[in-house]
Amino acid sequence: MQVEFEFACAAIKQLKRPVSDQDKLLIYSYYKQATQGDCNIAAPPDSDAKAKAKWEAWNENKGMSKMDAMRIYIDKVEELKKNEAG
């Protein structure tokens, strides 16, 4: 699973089409959950909308195992790759 995850991490950087902000947040949240586990930082202030959105996305995965997060991350990257291929 770790090798597939690392390949997916590399593949996401190779996408040529723009990725929606929603998909970016999902990818970010599962990456953080897979690599660091539950969100372990304080929520940023509401005035920092981007940081707040990223924090909220990661925090929604609280309790998810790192392996499950890796699996979902890999699946999402595969979905984005298929969409790009047409």
Contacts in CASP RR format, 6 or more apart in sequence:
PFRMAT RR
TARGET T0000
AUTHOR 0000-0000-0000
METHOD contacts of the structure
MODEL  1
MQVEFEFACAAIKQLKRPVSDQDKLLIYSYYKQATQGDCNIAAPPDSDAK
AKAKWEAWNENKGMSKMDAMRIYIDKVEELKKNEAG
1 67 0 8 1.000
1 70 0 8 1.000
1 71 0 8 1.000
2 70 0 8 1.000
4 70 0 8 1.000
4 74 0 8 1.000
5 34 0 8 1.000
5 70 0 8 1.000
5 73 0 8 1.000
5 74 0 8 1.000
8 73 0 8 1.000
8 74 0 8 1.000
8 77 0 8 1.000
8 78 0 8 1.000
9 31 0 8 1.000
11 77 0 8 1.000
11 81 0 8 1.000
12 19 0 8 1.000
12 27 0 8 1.000
12 77 0 8 1.000
12 80 0 8 1.000
15 80 0 8 1.000
15 81 0 8 1.000
15 84 0 8 1.000
16 84 0 8 1.000
17 83 0 8 1.000
17 84 0 8 1.000
19 27 0 8 1.000
19 80 0 8 1.000
23 76 0 8 1.000
23 80 0 8 1.000
25 53 0 8 1.000
25 54 0 8 1.000
25 57 0 8 1.000
26 57 0 8 1.000
26 76 0 8 1.000
27 73 0 8 1.000
27 76 0 8 1.000
27 77 0 8 1.000
28 54 0 8 1.000
28 57 0 8 1.000
28 58 0 8 1.000
29 54 0 8 1.000
29 57 0 8 1.000
29 58 0 8 1.000
29 60 0 8 1.000
29 61 0 8 1.000
30 61 0 8 1.000
30 69 0 8 1.000
30 70 0 8 1.000
30 72 0 8 1.000
30 73 0 8 1.000
30 76 0 8 1.000
31 69 0 8 1.000
31 73 0 8 1.000
32 39 0 8 1.000
32 58 0 8 1.000
32 61 0 8 1.000
33 58 0 8 1.000
33 61 0 8 1.000
33 64 0 8 1.000
33 66 0 8 1.000
33 69 0 8 1.000
34 66 0 8 1.000
34 69 0 8 1.000
34 70 0 8 1.000
34 73 0 8 1.000
35 66 0 8 1.000
37 64 0 8 1.000
37 66 0 8 1.000
37 69 0 8 1.000
38 61 0 8 1.000
38 62 0 8 1.000
38 63 0 8 1.000
39 55 0 8 1.000
39 58 0 8 1.000
39 59 0 8 1.000
39 61 0 8 1.000
39 62 0 8 1.000
41 55 0 8 1.000
43 52 0 8 1.000
43 55 0 8 1.000
43 56 0 8 1.000
43 59 0 8 1.000
44 51 0 8 1.000
44 52 0 8 1.000
44 55 0 8 1.000
45 52 0 8 1.000
46 52 0 8 1.000
61 69 0 8 1.000
END
